[in-house]
Amino acid sequence: MNYLQMLSSLGVGGAHPGGISLTKEIFEQEKFPINHTVLDVGCGTGQSCYHLHQLGYNVIGLDFDHLMIQQAKKRNKECQCEILYVQEDLTSTSLPDQLSDIILSESVLNFTNLDLTLPELKRILKPNGVIIAIEMIRTAPLLESEYSEITAFYGIPDILSIEDWKSAFNKFGLTIFKIQSEDDFSSIRTEEPTTEFHITDVTPSLAFNMLTMHEELSLRYRDRLSFRVFYARRSV
């Protein structure tokens, strides 16, 4: 079982830093037109999709994990809504060109090959659209052994700095025009729970063990790992 499989088996919603509270605050701050189409890549159980749907946006959720998509569709039935969910790999989707005004990535891109996923996001994004990516960053140097421990546990190809993220986006004709940290959001400083779980009788015990390991790693490296909210659009 890897980290993403752990999230899937626990039915975790809002696994990104700040959880659904951060998502809500981002959209409260930005005040995007309600007629915009939002594509939530790596949508998981549909927690963010449902909130944005409630606000009035046209929402599409995409995830490669069938258990996550099942949970999202179950939420549709329970909440009596009709959000479109697509089970596909982000590196190559069937979604049409220039589909979305806003692409939301909540701790997703860091788990992908950016050389494949960023061109796909650019293809799907409308000319004046915005990508919002909440992603892990490296804020201080790591020993080789520490670097290996983190990348192996999370199954990520790299641990990028802010400048690395800028370069990665620029490489594919996308410009990061705004960056926010946790200091820019009041919701980060509240005690409100931000993660939901959908646990069943068949949830493996290994998933709980991995969740504990994740919490331990988060504490151990909190002075060298953080996150940023990156806003990007097509380069002029």
Sine and cosine of phi, psi and omega as CSV:
sin_phi,cos_phi,sin_psi,cos_psi,sin_omega,cos_omega
0.00,0.00,0.77,-0.64,0.08,-1.00
-0.97,-0.22,-0.02,-1.00,-0.09,-1.00
-0.88,0.48,-0.71,0.71,-0.01,-1.00
-0.92,0.40,-0.59,0.80,0.06,-1.00
-0.92,0.40,-0.55,0.83,0.08,-1.00
-0.88,0.47,-0.73,0.68,0.03,-1.00
-0.86,0.51,-0.65,0.76,-0.02,-1.00
-0.92,0.40,-0.72,0.70,-0.06,-1.00
-0.93,0.37,-0.46,0.89,0.05,-1.00
-1.00,0.01,-0.10,0.99,-0.02,-1.00
0.87,0.50,0.70,0.72,-0.10,-0.99
-0.97,0.23,0.78,-0.62,0.14,-0.99
-0.91,-0.41,0.66,-0.76,-0.01,-1.00
0.96,0.28,0.66,0.75,-0.03,-1.00
-0.97,0.22,-0.25,0.97,-0.03,-1.00
-0.96,0.28,0.37,-0.93,0.03,-1.00
-0.80,0.59,0.73,-0.68,-0.01,-1.00
1.00,0.08,-0.33,0.94,0.06,-1.00
0.84,0.55,-0.41,-0.91,-0.07,-1.00
-0.89,0.45,-0.46,0.89,0.02,-1.00
-0.89,0.46,-0.64,0.77,0.04,-1.00
-0.92,0.39,-0.68,0.74,0.03,-1.00
-0.84,0.54,-0.73,0.69,0.01,-1.00
-0.85,0.52,-0.70,0.72,-0.07,-1.00
-0.93,0.36,-0.59,0.81,0.05,-1.00
-0.85,0.52,-0.74,0.67,-0.05,-1.00
-0.96,0.28,-0.47,0.88,0.12,-0.99
-0.91,0.41,-0.64,0.77,0.00,-1.00
-0.94,0.35,-0.70,0.71,-0.16,-0.99
-0.98,0.20,-0.51,0.86,0.03,-1.00
0.78,0.63,0.79,0.62,0.07,-1.00
-0.91,0.41,0.53,-0.85,0.07,-1.00
-0.83,0.56,0.67,-0.74,-0.07,-1.00
-0.92,0.40,-0.37,0.93,0.01,-1.00
-0.98,0.19,0.05,1.00,0.00,-1.00
-0.95,0.30,0.51,-0.86,0.14,-0.99
-1.00,-0.08,0.78,-0.63,0.00,-1.00
-0.92,-0.39,0.81,-0.58,0.12,-0.99
-0.97,-0.25,0.88,-0.47,0.04,-1.00
-0.99,-0.14,0.97,-0.23,-0.02,-1.00
-1.00,0.05,0.71,-0.70,-0.14,-0.99
0.93,0.36,0.73,0.68,-0.17,-0.98
-0.94,0.34,-0.27,0.96,0.01,-1.00
0.87,0.49,-0.74,-0.67,-0.07,-1.00
-0.98,0.17,0.03,1.00,0.06,-1.00
1.00,0.07,0.29,0.96,-0.02,-1.00
-0.88,0.48,-0.77,0.64,0.02,-1.00
-0.93,0.37,-0.64,0.77,0.01,-1.00
-0.84,0.54,-0.71,0.71,-0.04,-1.00
-0.90,0.43,-0.67,0.75,0.03,-1.00
-0.88,0.47,-0.71,0.70,-0.02,-1.00
-0.92,0.38,-0.58,0.82,0.09,-1.00
-0.88,0.48,-0.66,0.75,0.03,-1.00
-0.88,0.47,-0.55,0.84,0.01,-1.00
-0.95,0.30,-0.35,0.94,0.04,-1.00
0.89,-0.45,-0.03,1.00,0.01,-1.00
-0.95,0.32,0.44,-0.90,0.19,-0.98
-0.99,0.12,0.92,-0.40,-0.19,-0.98
-0.90,-0.44,0.66,-0.75,0.12,-0.99
-0.79,-0.62,0.74,-0.67,0.05,-1.00
-0.94,-0.34,0.66,-0.75,0.01,-1.00
-0.76,-0.65,0.74,-0.68,0.07,-1.00
-0.42,-0.91,0.53,-0.85,-0.01,-1.00
-1.00,0.07,-0.24,0.97,-0.12,-0.99
-1.00,-0.01,0.85,-0.52,-0.09,-1.00
-0.93,0.37,-0.52,0.85,0.02,-1.00
-0.93,0.38,-0.64,0.77,0.04,-1.00
-0.90,0.44,-0.69,0.73,0.01,-1.00
-0.90,0.43,-0.61,0.79,0.06,-1.00
-0.88,0.48,-0.69,0.72,0.03,-1.00
-0.90,0.44,-0.64,0.77,0.00,-1.00
-0.90,0.43,-0.68,0.73,0.01,-1.00
-0.93,0.36,-0.54,0.84,0.08,-1.00
-0.90,0.44,-0.63,0.77,0.06,-1.00
-0.88,0.47,-0.63,0.77,0.06,-1.00
-0.80,0.59,-0.75,0.66,-0.04,-1.00
-0.91,0.41,-0.70,0.71,-0.04,-1.00
-0.91,0.42,-0.58,0.82,-0.05,-1.00
-0.99,-0.15,0.01,1.00,0.03,-1.00
0.82,0.58,0.80,0.60,0.08,-1.00
-0.76,-0.65,0.20,-0.98,-0.10,-0.99
-0.80,-0.60,0.87,0.49,0.08,-1.00
-0.97,0.23,0.72,-0.70,0.03,-1.00
-0.98,0.19,0.82,-0.57,0.07,-1.00
-0.89,-0.47,0.71,-0.70,-0.05,-1.00
-0.85,-0.53,0.81,-0.58,0.04,-1.00
-1.00,-0.10,0.99,-0.12,-0.02,-1.00
-0.51,-0.86,0.33,-0.94,0.07,-1.00
-0.99,0.14,0.70,-0.71,-0.07,-1.00
-0.91,0.40,-0.33,0.94,-0.02,-1.00
-0.95,0.33,-0.39,0.92,-0.03,-1.00
-0.38,-0.92,0.98,-0.18,-0.07,-1.00
-0.94,-0.33,0.21,-0.98,0.05,-1.00
-1.00,-0.06,0.08,1.00,-0.04,-1.00
-0.93,0.37,0.58,-0.81,-0.05,-1.00
-0.95,0.31,0.32,-0.95,0.08,-1.00
-0.87,0.49,0.56,-0.83,0.12,-0.99
0.77,0.64,0.73,0.69,-0.02,-1.00
-0.99,0.17,-0.65,0.76,-0.30,-0.95
-0.90,-0.44,0.65,-0.76,0.12,-0.99
-0.98,0.21,-0.56,0.83,-0.03,-1.00
-0.72,-0.69,0.76,-0.65,0.14,-0.99
-0.92,-0.39,0.85,-0.53,-0.03,-1.00
-0.96,-0.28,0.81,-0.59,0.04,-1.00
-0.80,-0.60,0.94,-0.33,-0.06,-1.00
-0.96,-0.28,1.00,-0.05,-0.03,-1.00
0.84,0.54,0.81,0.59,-0.05,-1.00
-0.84,-0.55,-0.76,0.65,-0.11,-0.99
-0.87,0.50,-0.53,0.85,-0.02,-1.00
-0.88,0.47,-0.35,0.94,-0.02,-1.00
-1.00,-0.04,0.04,1.00,-0.11,-0.99
-0.90,-0.43,0.17,-0.99,0.17,-0.98
-1.00,0.09,0.96,-0.27,-0.10,-0.99
-0.89,0.46,-0.44,0.90,0.04,-1.00
-0.91,0.42,-0.34,0.94,0.02,-1.00
-0.97,-0.24,-0.62,0.78,-0.11,-0.99
-0.99,0.15,-0.60,0.80,-0.03,-1.00
-0.91,0.41,-0.67,0.74,0.09,-1.00
-0.88,0.48,-0.57,0.82,0.01,-1.00
-0.93,0.37,-0.65,0.76,0.05,-1.00
-0.89,0.46,-0.67,0.75,0.02,-1.00
-0.88,0.48,-0.64,0.77,0.00,-1.00
-0.89,0.45,-0.64,0.76,-0.07,-1.00
-0.98,0.20,-0.42,0.91,-0.09,-1.00
-0.96,0.27,0.67,-0.74,0.11,-0.99
-0.92,0.38,0.38,-0.93,-0.07,-1.00
-0.81,0.59,-0.60,0.80,0.01,-1.00
-0.97,-0.25,0.30,0.95,-0.06,-1.00
-0.98,0.21,0.14,-0.99,-0.06,-1.00
-0.77,-0.64,0.70,-0.71,0.17,-0.99
-0.99,-0.15,0.77,-0.63,0.09,-1.00
-0.91,-0.42,0.90,-0.43,-0.06,-1.00
-0.84,-0.54,0.89,-0.46,0.08,-1.00
-0.99,-0.11,0.95,-0.30,-0.18,-0.98
-0.68,-0.73,0.47,-0.89,0.07,-1.00
-0.91,0.42,0.59,-0.80,0.12,-0.99
-0.74,-0.68,0.42,-0.91,0.14,-0.99
-1.00,-0.06,0.84,-0.55,-0.04,-1.00
-0.97,-0.25,-0.18,0.98,-0.01,-1.00
-0.43,-0.90,0.34,-0.94,-0.03,-1.00
-0.88,0.48,0.48,-0.88,0.07,-1.00
-0.84,-0.54,0.59,-0.81,0.14,-0.99
-0.91,0.41,0.38,-0.92,-0.01,-1.00
-0.85,0.52,-0.64,0.77,0.00,-1.00
-0.92,0.39,-0.60,0.80,0.02,-1.00
-0.94,0.35,-0.68,0.73,0.03,-1.00
-0.85,0.53,-0.71,0.71,-0.01,-1.00
-0.92,0.40,-0.63,0.78,0.01,-1.00
-0.88,0.48,-0.71,0.71,-0.06,-1.00
-0.94,0.35,-0.76,0.65,-0.04,-1.00
-0.91,0.42,-0.58,0.81,0.01,-1.00
-0.93,0.37,-0.68,0.73,-0.04,-1.00
-0.91,0.41,-0.72,0.70,-0.07,-1.00
-1.00,0.06,-0.21,0.98,0.00,-1.00
0.93,0.38,0.59,0.81,-0.03,-1.00
-0.96,-0.27,0.53,-0.85,-0.05,-1.00
-0.96,0.26,-0.41,0.91,-0.11,-0.99
-0.32,-0.95,0.25,-0.97,0.11,-0.99
-0.85,-0.53,0.97,-0.24,-0.20,-0.98
-1.00,0.00,0.54,-0.84,0.18,-0.98
-1.00,0.06,0.10,-0.99,0.06,-1.00
-0.85,0.53,-0.70,0.71,-0.01,-1.00
-0.91,0.42,-0.58,0.82,0.06,-1.00
-0.89,0.46,-0.67,0.74,0.03,-1.00
-0.89,0.45,-0.69,0.72,0.04,-1.00
-0.85,0.52,-0.71,0.70,-0.02,-1.00
-0.90,0.44,-0.65,0.76,-0.01,-1.00
-0.89,0.46,-0.69,0.72,0.03,-1.00
-0.92,0.39,-0.71,0.70,-0.01,-1.00
-0.85,0.52,-0.57,0.82,-0.03,-1.00
-0.83,0.56,-0.48,0.88,-0.07,-1.00
-0.90,-0.43,0.47,0.88,0.12,-0.99
0.95,0.30,0.51,0.86,0.06,-1.00
-0.85,-0.53,0.70,-0.71,-0.05,-1.00
-0.91,-0.42,0.83,-0.56,0.12,-0.99
-0.98,0.20,0.90,-0.44,-0.10,-0.99
-0.95,-0.30,-0.17,0.98,0.05,-1.00
-0.46,-0.89,0.62,-0.79,0.03,-1.00
-0.73,-0.69,0.76,-0.65,0.04,-1.00
-0.86,-0.50,0.54,-0.84,0.07,-1.00
-0.93,-0.38,0.01,-1.00,-0.01,-1.00
-0.88,0.47,-0.40,0.91,0.02,-1.00
-0.92,0.40,-0.30,0.95,-0.03,-1.00
-1.00,0.03,0.02,1.00,-0.08,-1.00
-0.75,-0.66,0.84,-0.54,0.02,-1.00
-0.94,0.33,-0.47,0.88,-0.06,-1.00
-0.90,0.43,-0.45,0.89,0.00,-1.00
-0.90,0.44,-0.47,0.88,-0.11,-0.99
-1.00,-0.07,0.11,0.99,0.02,-1.00
-1.00,-0.07,0.21,-0.98,0.01,-1.00
-0.99,-0.12,0.12,0.99,-0.04,-1.00
-0.90,0.43,0.78,-0.63,0.05,-1.00
-0.86,0.50,0.68,-0.73,-0.07,-1.00
-0.88,-0.47,-0.10,1.00,-0.05,-1.00
-0.90,-0.44,0.73,-0.68,0.08,-1.00
-0.93,-0.36,0.47,-0.88,0.00,-1.00
-0.81,-0.59,0.54,-0.84,0.11,-0.99
-0.82,-0.57,1.00,0.09,-0.10,-1.00
-0.99,-0.13,0.66,-0.75,0.02,-1.00
-0.85,-0.53,0.05,-1.00,0.01,-1.00
-0.92,0.39,-0.33,0.94,-0.03,-1.00
-0.98,-0.20,0.14,0.99,0.06,-1.00
-0.91,0.42,0.85,-0.53,-0.06,-1.00
-0.93,0.37,0.56,-0.83,-0.01,-1.00
-0.89,0.45,-0.48,0.88,0.02,-1.00
-0.85,0.52,-0.53,0.84,0.00,-1.00
-0.89,0.46,-0.65,0.76,0.02,-1.00
-0.93,0.38,-0.60,0.80,0.04,-1.00
-0.90,0.44,-0.67,0.74,0.00,-1.00
-0.93,0.37,-0.57,0.82,0.05,-1.00
-0.89,0.46,-0.65,0.76,0.05,-1.00
-0.90,0.43,-0.66,0.75,0.03,-1.00
-0.89,0.46,-0.65,0.76,0.04,-1.00
-0.87,0.49,-0.70,0.71,0.01,-1.00
-0.90,0.44,-0.62,0.78,0.02,-1.00
-0.92,0.39,-0.68,0.74,0.03,-1.00
-0.90,0.43,-0.65,0.76,0.01,-1.00
-0.86,0.51,-0.67,0.75,0.02,-1.00
-0.94,0.33,-0.66,0.75,-0.07,-1.00
-0.90,0.43,-0.59,0.81,-0.10,-1.00
-0.94,-0.35,0.33,0.94,-0.09,-1.00
-0.91,0.41,-0.33,0.94,0.03,-1.00
-1.00,0.03,-0.10,1.00,-0.02,-1.00
-0.80,-0.60,-0.17,0.99,0.06,-1.00
-0.83,-0.56,0.63,-0.77,0.05,-1.00
-0.51,-0.86,-0.39,-0.92,0.07,-1.00
-0.57,-0.82,0.30,-0.95,0.14,-0.99
-0.66,-0.75,0.42,-0.91,0.15,-0.99
-0.98,-0.20,0.92,-0.39,-0.02,-1.00
-0.99,-0.17,0.71,-0.70,0.08,-1.00
-0.91,-0.41,0.81,-0.58,-0.05,-1.00
-0.70,-0.71,0.45,-0.89,0.12,-0.99
-0.62,-0.79,0.14,-0.99,0.03,-1.00
-0.86,0.51,0.68,-0.73,0.05,-1.00
-0.93,0.36,0.56,-0.83,0.01,-1.00
-0.97,0.25,0.00,0.00,0.00,0.00
